Amino acid sequence: MKPIRPGSDRLIRAVIYVRISQDRTGAHLGVDRQMEDCKALAASRGWDVVETYIDNDISAYSGKKRPDYRRMLDDLEQGTATVVIAWHTDRLHRSPTELEEYIDLSQRRGVDTHTVQAGDLDLSTSSGRMTARIHGAVARHESEHKAERVARSRLQKAQAGKWGGGIRPFGWGLPTGETRKKVDRATGEEVEVPVLDMDQLVPEEAEAVRVGIDMLLSGGTIKGWCRWLADKGLTTTRGNLVGHVEARDMLMRARNAGIAVYRGEEIGPGNWAAIVPEEKHRAVVAVLMDPNRRTTPGAQPKWLGSLLYRCGRGDCTETVYVTQSGGRRYPSYRCKTAHGGGRQAAKVDEYVQDTVIARLSREDAVDLLLPGPSDVNVAALQVESEQIRRRLTDLAALFGSGQIDMNQFTEGSDVARAQLDGVTQQMARAAVKDPLVKLVGAKNVGKAWHALPLEEKRGVLRTLVTVTLTPPRLGPMPDGGRFDYEAVKFVWLRGMEARS
């Protein structure tokens, strides 16, 4: 028969609470060790453990919600148990607010607290409550002191241009040939893993970032780059498919340009190899931060002219899209207003592509290119950018030492940031590519065209030509076919045709 509380005719019901702040391996080894010790304490006292609560990889200090801790409080409120067992008081609380809530509940419901390492807490007495609060204050101090040390260490690493730790960033981490021991997430056993040099580029991943940035600067989309990565079999450094959020973060990292960042602020050059020059980084950030850029465009077009070709029936100026109204074998372009007949999408796209390829294969195709940024001295802009950033840092130091007041600091910072925005925009304009660059001058324009992703082909059409689908003539065409090529009208937006 199980022991009972002295002076009572019922069993002593206990619950166990275990928590570990950081479980990098996912093996739950920390909470398992706590569990064993807590069960041993319950067995030695003869208590009946009726429930166990586990919060793994959740810090009490961080303020994040602890699901099982809240469930325990609810159960205690309902009288599930009269004893709480924990490995140490700091496993229960590192927040004074949480501790006061726990003390209030313990007093109301007659709950005793026992720990493996810190002994028993009698929260029904003033001295017991004082002891609990002292433990809580010490635990809070330890957490805050640890956070300060970690933050200082990370700042020092960032200022020295070193990697601050964490998940391996996509693009860096070349094996050094050395190994280190690590606990396997699945088995909990120690295994040998390669040591990585976080200053050296992983060639295939670095090239993928360059491709993504070039795609964005040439009018492509993040979704298009995600598809490109999937086709190449490239994943995140955790082995997952690269989604829109991850892709955007990868392309916007200052690390790509060899710039060190601490708490979201650029603090100087890093010691690692850069993937792209700074002007390209600034350019892609400007593109992705453009408030006019559509970030939720919905379903992406699967046809070259969807929502690009115009309807030329009467005075209609709407664009067309592809439907299956002509049968699944013959998808057709139809006006958004749904009036009139459709045109076979495959035939129209083939003719438009042949026409564009022919135009870009001519000797005078070079005249179609937009003027390059020959008047922009990128190196000088980079120097000016660095000088402005240093001025901002100096202003902060002067304000911190009391040599200037808040108004002077604010006014100086506003002027410097405005100047920095102007320089950044100039560097961005210098790096943005003309969508025609990959085609004009290519040895085989047709091959270069067909190698482009659909988004880039559509970007070429937007900048080069307007295509209008007018009503086709009836009956057989002069060439004996059924497709009226003359009903597809081209208005060139660049070159002599556009000026004539």
N, C-alpha and C positions, 0 to 999 in steps of 0.2 A: 504494500500500500504506500502511496506517495505521501510525503510529509505535508502537514498543514501548518498554517500560520498559528503561532501560539495564541490561545484565546479565541480561536476561530474554528468553525466546523467546515471550512471549505479549503480546497486546494489553492496554493499560491500559483496564479497564472502569470506567466512572464512572456515578454516579447523581446526579440533581438533586433537591434538596428546596426547595420554595418555600412560603411561608405569609404570609398577611396577617391581622392581628388583627381588623380591622373593615372589612367591605365593605357599607356602607349601601346602595349602589346595586344590588348583585348583578351588576355588570358584569364582575367579575374583573379589572379594570384593573390593580390592584396586583400580583397574581400573574403576570399576563401580562408586565408590565415586568420583574419579577424573572427570569422564564423567559428572556426575550430576552438579558439580561446574562449569565446562567449558561451558556446555550448558546454565546454568543460566547467566554466563557472556555474552555469545553471545546474549541471549535474551534481556538483559538489554541494550546492545549497538545497538540492532536492526540489527545484522548481519545475513546473510543467510549462515548457515552451509551446505556446499555442500559435505563434505566428512569427515569421521572420521578414524583415524589410531590408531591401538592398538597393542602394543608389551607387552605381558604379561609374567612375569617371565624371563625377559631378562635385564641384567645389562648393563648400558651404560659404566660403568667403566671397565667391564671385557674385552671389546674389541670384544665380539661376535657380529656377524652380526645381525642387527635389520631389519627384512624384511619390516615392515610397515613404519619405518622411512625412509628407502631408497626409498620406493614407494612414500612417501610424497615429498621428494626432487625432484624426477622425475616429479611429477605432478605440483609442484610449478614452475619448469623450463618451463613447458608447459603453464603456465598462468592459472592454475585451480583456484587459489585464490590469494588474496593480504593480507590476515590476517591469522596468525597461533595463535591458542589458546592452551595454556598448563597450567597445574595446578601450576607448578613452573619451573624455568629455569633448575633446575637439572633433571627434567623429560626429557628435550630435550638433554642435553649434560653433560658429565663429562670428556670429552676428549678435550684438547685444539685444537687438529687437527680437530675434528669434528666441533667445534665452529667456527674456521676460515673458514671452507668450508661453513657453514651456513651463516656467515656474508657476504661472497662474493656473495652467491646466493641472499640473501636479498637485497643487494645493487643493483645488476644487474636487478632483477625482481620487485623491489619496494614492497617487502614484509614487513609488520609490524608484530611484535611479542607482544602478550599480555598474561599475566599470572594471575591466580587467586590470588596467594600468593605473588609474587614478583613485581607486577605492570607491566607497559608497558616498552618495550625496543625499543628505537628509534635507530636502527642500521645504519641510514643514517648520524648520527653525530658522531664525534670523542668521545664526552662524553658518548653517548649511547653505543658505542662499548666498551669503557673503562669499563662502568658499567657491560656489559655482560661478559667481560673477568674477572672482579673481582668476579662476581658470579660464573663463571666457575672455577676459581682458588680455591675459598672457597669450592665448591662442590668436587673438586678433592682432596683437603686436607682432607675433611671429609671422603671420600671413602678410601683414603690411610691410614688414622688414624684408621678407623674401621677395615681395613684389618690387620693392625699391631696388634690391640687388639685381634682380633679373632685368628691370628696365634700364638700370645703369650699364649693365653688361651689354645689352643690346645696343644702347646708344653708342658706347665706345666702339663696338664692332662696326656699326654703321658709319661712324666718323672716320674709322680707319679703312673704310671701303671693303669690309669683310662681310661674308654672308652671315646673317643672324640666326640661322638654324630654322628648323621646321621641315615641312614637306619639300622634297626636291623640286625646284622650279623647272618647268618644261624648257628644255634648251641647254641646261647645264648639268654637269655631274659625270664627268668622264672617269671611268675606273682607274685607280692608281696602281692596281696590282696587289695592294695589301688587303687584309681582311680584318674584321672585328667580330666580336661575339654579340648576338642579339637573340632575344627570346622569340620563338616562332609563335605567331598569333594563333594558329590552329592547334598546335600540340602543346604549347607551353614549354617546350624544350629549347635549350640554347643551340643556336646554329651559327655557322660562319657566314658572314655577308661581306661583299666587297666594300672597301672604303672608296668614296667618290671625291674627286677634286671639283669643288663647286665653283672654281674660277674658270674651268675649261668647258668649252662648248661640246655638246653632243651633236655632231655634224648633221645628222638627218633631222633632228628636232629643230636645230637652229635654222636650217634651210626652210623648214615648214613655216616657221614664224616669218621669215623673209617673204615667202610666197603669200602668206595671209595679209601682210602689210601692203605688198604690191597690189594684191587683189582689191583691197579697200581703196587704195589711192588711185586705182584705175576704174573705179565705179562699181566694183563688186560688192558682195554682201557677206556678213558674218556667216549666214546660213550656208552660203556657197562654199566658204572655207571649211566649215564643219563637214560638209559632204566630201570635200577634197581630202581632209584628214582621214575620214572613215574609209574612203577608197584606197588610201595608202596604208591602211591598217595602223595608223598612229592614234594613240590614246593619251589620256592624262598620265602623269607619273604614278598615279594610283591604279592605273589599268582600266579606267572607265572611258566610255565614249566621251568625246569633247562636245559639250552642249553649248548653247548660245552664251550663257553667263560666263562659263570657263573660257570660251574663245575670246570674248570681249576683254576679260581681265588679262589674258595672255598678250593680246595685241596692244593694250594700253600701259603695260608695265614700264616704268622708267628704267628698270633693270635692263631692258632690251637695248637701251642706248648707253649702258655702262654708268647709270646714274644711281647713287645710293639714296635710299629713302628711309626716314624714321618717322613713324606715326603720321604717315601721309604727306610729309613735307620732304622735299628734296634737300639734301644736306651736302652734296658734293659728289665727286667722281668715285666710282667703285674700282676695286682692283681686279675685277673679273673681265673676261673678254666680252666685248659688246657684239650684239647680233646685227644691229643697224646703226647708221650714223644718227646723231641727235636730230637733225632736221627732218628725217623720215619719221622718227618717233613723235616729234611735235606735230607733224602733219597728220598722222593717223589719229592722234588724240583729238586734234581739231575737228577731223571728220566725224569721229564717233560722238563728240560732245556737242555737235551742231544741233541746236534746238529744233531746227527745221527738218532734221533727219527723222524718217519714220522708223520707229523701233519695234512696232508690232504690225507689220504689213499684212499679216494673215497668210493665206495660202500663196505660195510662190508660183508664178507662171511656169508652165511646162512647155510653152510654145514660143517661138521667137517673137511673134508680133502681138501676143495677147496684151491688150490695153495700150499698145503702141501704134499699130496700124489704125488709120482713120477711115471712117465710113464716108464714101463720096456720093451717097445717094441724095440727090437734091441739095438742099442747104444744110444737111446734117453734118455736124462736126464732132459727133461722138466717136469713141474708139470702139474696136471690135474685140471679141473674145471667142474662144473655141467652144463649140458645143458638139454633141453627138447626134444632133437632129438629122444629119445626113446619113445616119447608120454608123455602127461602130467601126466599119471598115473605112469610112470617109469622114473623119472629124472636120468640121467646117468653121470658118470665121464668120461670125454674125454680129451685126450691130447691137450695141447694148440696149437700144430702143426696140429691138426685135422686129424691125420692119425689113421687108425685102428678103431675097434669097441669100444663101450662104456661098462661100467660096472654099474649095478644098484646101484645108490648112497646109497639108504637106506640099501641095503644088505651089501655093503662094510662097511659103518659106523657102523652098528650093530656088524659085525664081529670084526672090529678094537676095538670097545669099550669093547666087551666081552673079547678080548685078553688082553687089557691093564688092565682091572679090575682083571682078573685072575692073571696077573703078580704081581700086587700091593697087592694082597691078600695073597701071599705066605709069609711064616715066615721070609724069608731072604730079604723081601722088604725093611727093614730098611737099608740094605747095599746100596740101590740106592740113599739115601739122600746125598746131598753134605755136606762136612764138615761145621759145623756152625762156627760163628765168636767167638770161645772160647778164642782165643788169643787177642781179642779186648776188652780193658777196656773202655766201653762206658762212665762211670762216669768220668774217668780221661780225656777222650777226651772232654767232656762237660766243665770241669774246664779249660782245655787248651784253648778251644774256647772262653770262657768268658774272659780269661786273654788277649788274642790277641785283642779282640774287645775293651777292656779297654785301651790297649796300643794305638790303633788307635785313640780313643777319646783323650787320653793324648797328642798325637802328634799334633792333631788339636788345642788343647788349647795352646800348646807351640808355635805353628806357629802364632796363633792369637795374642799372647802377645808379639811376636817379639823375643822370646828367641832362636828360630831356624829359618834359612832361608828356601827359597823354595826348594833348592836342598836337604837339610837335611830332610825336611818334605816329599818330594817325594820319596827319597831313603828309608826312614824308613817305609813309608806307603806301598811301593811296596813289601818290605820284609815281612811285617806283613800280607798283603793280600795273598801273596803266601803261607805263613804258614797256614793261615786260610782256604784256598782252600784245602790244604792237609788234614787238620783235618776234614773238612766237608766231603770230599770224603771217609775217613775212617769210619766216622759215618754212611754215606749212605750205604756203603758196609755191615756194621754190621746189618742194618735194612732190607735190601732186602731179601725177603723170597724165599725159594726154592718152585717152583710151586707144588712139590710133597707133601709138608708138610701137606696139608689138607686131603690127601688120605692115606699115609702110616701110619699104626697103627690105622686107623679108625675101629670102631666095625663092620660097614657094608660098605666096600669099594664101592660096587655098588651103594648104596644109596648116599654116599658122592660124587661119580662121577657125578651122574645124577643131583645132587643139584648145581653143578658148572655152571656158565654162559658159553656160548659157547666159549668166548674168552679165559677163563681160561683152558677149556678142550684142546683147540688148543695150549695153552702155555705148557701144560703137554706133548703133542705129540712132540713139538719142542725140548724139553729138554730130552725126554726119548727114542724116537724111530723114525726111518725112515721107512715109509711104501711105498712099490713099487707095482704097479699093473702091473703084467706081463700078456701076452696073455693067456686067459683061454683055457683049453682043449675043444675039440668039443665033442658033444654027452652027454649022461647021465653020472653023476658022480657015483663013487662006492656006495655012500649012497642013490642012486636013485634020487637025486635032480638034479637041472640044474646049481647050482652055484658052481664054482670051487674055493674052499677055498685055495687050494695050490697055486693058482695064486696070492694070496696076500702075499707078502714077508715082513717080519719084520727084521730090523737090529737094535738091541738094542744099545743105546748110553751110557748106564750106567750098572754097575753090571758085573757079571761073563760072561754073554753072550757077552758083548762088548769087553771083554779082551780075549775071547777064539778064 
